[in-house]
Amino acid sequence: MLDFYPLAKPVFHSLDPETAHNLTIKMLSRGLTGKIGRPQRFDRLKTNVFGLTLSNPVGLAAGFDKNADTLCGSLALGFGFVEAGTVTPKPQSGNDKPRLFRLTKDKAVINRFGFNNNGLEYFAGKLSAHKCPNGGIVGANVGANKDATDRTADYETGVRRLYGLSDYFTVNISSPNTPGLRALQSKAALEDLINRVLDVRSEKVAEGLARIPILVKIAPDLTDDDIRDIADITLSTEIDGLIVSNTTIERPQSLKSTSKEEGGGLSGAPLMEPSTTMLRRVYQAISGAKPLIGVGGIASGLDAYCKIKAGASLVQLYSALVYEGPGLVEKIKSDLNRLLREDGFSNISDAVGKDC
Ligand SMILES: Cc1cc2nc3c(=O)[nH]c(=O)nc-3n(C[C@H](O)[C@H](O)[C@H](O)COP(=O)(O)O)c2cc1C
């Protein structure tokens, strides 16, 4: 594929980050991917996870397409799956601007958007209307409104309204930008949340609809006790898997950029090591019993391979696209294919958890 991003990058990076992002979404939704050619297909990367068949394990992480505006445009970049959202029941404007910062020297991003989105009805309309020429898996990432009195009820509402419109759901309880949200990761709150969301699925299945996989997305900033509790709940309920991880509230000493003290969640290169360590610990805690999606800091085929060997069945990325552009997806796929071949793996699924 030809990639024009190196030429366009200085223009995008001369804009304020949120404006550049909104422009990117508009361009993608109009079919302007900045690339010419069809995504590559590798048999070695084809995989079946959560009962879904994916052409490759590389996905677009949540937050890039909050309103499901450009599902087909994103899939056309070569992703095996895209996760839209986070969507909340009611539309909300999020935190005051500026709320998105590039940490260029660190190849990182800080955001404190606070779930700005157009709400469930808009999102449902986009999911119902989409039909991508080459198919592809679409996940719906659901959250809670900031002013909700019963946050757990917001997750039930999201899953109920979108049921049947997406290939899987992610219950996002790990955004650092909605005050108190991460408290839902504590044992009692999480158990209640998961049981209530799973009850919605049981209702739908009883009505004759298919069983849609439901995943939970967790933070990278968890203690050993938190991991043990989450592992217990993952194993004792019908939840299908976990996404590890969201952005971090930590600020590593190594950060060099002037924006490093901005509040919010840090993502990109500095998150690679801590989120992969968390992934490995979660994989060990559940003894590989359910699939994990590894996300945080992936910027190369080798990074993706590390996540897979640490226990991820699938991977996702977002921040590296800001620095490397959309051509990165195809590069990661071909490098991953080569790395697997060199290590003698005939399929990606054989490498999962191999260095745990
Ligand atoms: C600008 C921005 C907005 C994000 N918004 C969301 C969101 O709405 N929901 C969510 O689950 N994760 C969100 N994330 C987190 C990403 O999905 C991902 O977990 C995290 O950025 C780590 O991956 P990365 O280092 O490849 O970016 C957001 C990340 C960024 C950079």
The ligand as an SDF file (V2000), in Angstrom:
LIG
                    3D

 31 33  0  0  0  0  0  0  0  0999 V2000
   -7.5420   10.3610   22.8750 C   0  0  0  0  0  0  0  0  0  0  0  0
   -7.9000    9.0530   23.5060 C   0  0  0  0  0  0  0  0  0  0  0  0
   -9.2240    8.7930   23.8470 C   0  0  0  0  0  0  0  0  0  0  0  0
   -9.5720    7.5760   24.4250 C   0  0  0  0  0  0  0  0  0  0  0  0
  -10.8780    7.3120   24.7240 N   0  0  0  0  0  0  0  0  0  0  0  0
  -11.2320    6.0830   25.1920 C   0  0  0  0  0  0  0  0  0  0  0  0
  -12.5920    5.7580   25.3940 C   0  0  0  0  0  0  0  0  0  0  0  0
  -13.5060    6.5410   25.1270 O   0  0  0  0  0  0  0  0  0  0  0  0
  -12.8720    4.5170   25.8770 N   0  0  0  0  0  0  0  0  0  0  0  0
  -11.9040    3.5860   26.1520 C   0  0  0  0  0  0  0  0  0  0  0  0
  -12.2140    2.4680   26.5610 O   0  0  0  0  0  0  0  0  0  0  0  0
  -10.5970    3.8740   25.9520 N   0  0  0  0  0  0  0  0  0  0  0  0
  -10.2490    5.0890   25.4760 C   0  0  0  0  0  0  0  0  0  0  0  0
   -8.9270    5.3860   25.2480 N   0  0  0  0  0  0  0  0  0  0  0  0
   -7.9010    4.3690   25.6300 C   0  0  0  0  0  0  0  0  0  0  0  0
   -7.4650    3.5100   24.4360 C   0  0  0  0  0  0  0  0  0  0  0  0
   -8.5310    2.7270   23.9650 O   0  0  0  0  0  0  0  0  0  0  0  0
   -6.3030    2.5930   24.8370 C   0  0  0  0  0  0  0  0  0  0  0  0
   -6.7600    1.7120   25.8380 O   0  0  0  0  0  0  0  0  0  0  0  0
   -5.0960    3.3550   25.3710 C   0  0  0  0  0  0  0  0  0  0  0  0
   -4.9180    4.5550   24.6680 O   0  0  0  0  0  0  0  0  0  0  0  0
   -3.8110    2.5510   25.2650 C   0  0  0  0  0  0  0  0  0  0  0  0
   -3.4930    2.2420   23.9240 O   0  0  0  0  0  0  0  0  0  0  0  0
   -2.4250    3.0910   23.0400 P   0  0  0  0  0  0  0  0  0  0  0  0
   -1.2110    3.2730   23.8890 O   0  0  0  0  0  0  0  0  0  0  0  0
   -2.2010    2.2600   21.8420 O   0  0  0  0  0  0  0  0  0  0  0  0
   -3.1140    4.3860   22.7480 O   0  0  0  0  0  0  0  0  0  0  0  0
   -8.5670    6.6010   24.6800 C   0  0  0  0  0  0  0  0  0  0  0  0
   -7.2390    6.8810   24.3320 C   0  0  0  0  0  0  0  0  0  0  0  0
   -6.9020    8.0730   23.7490 C   0  0  0  0  0  0  0  0  0  0  0  0
   -5.4630    8.3240   23.3780 C   0  0  0  0  0  0  0  0  0  0  0  0
  1  2  1  0
  2  3  1  0
  2 30  2  0
  3  4  2  0
  4  5  1  0
  4 28  1  0
  5  6  2  0
  6  7  1  0
  6 13  1  0
  7  8  2  0
  7  9  1  0
  9 10  1  0
 10 11  2  0
 10 12  1  0
 12 13  2  0
 13 14  1  0
 14 15  1  0
 14 28  1  0
 15 16  1  0
 16 17  1  0
 16 18  1  0
 18 19  1  0
 18 20  1  0
 20 21  1  0
 20 22  1  0
 22 23  1  0
 23 24  1  0
 24 25  2  0
 24 26  1  0
 24 27  1  0
 28 29  2  0
 29 30  1  0
 30 31  1  0
M  END
$$$$
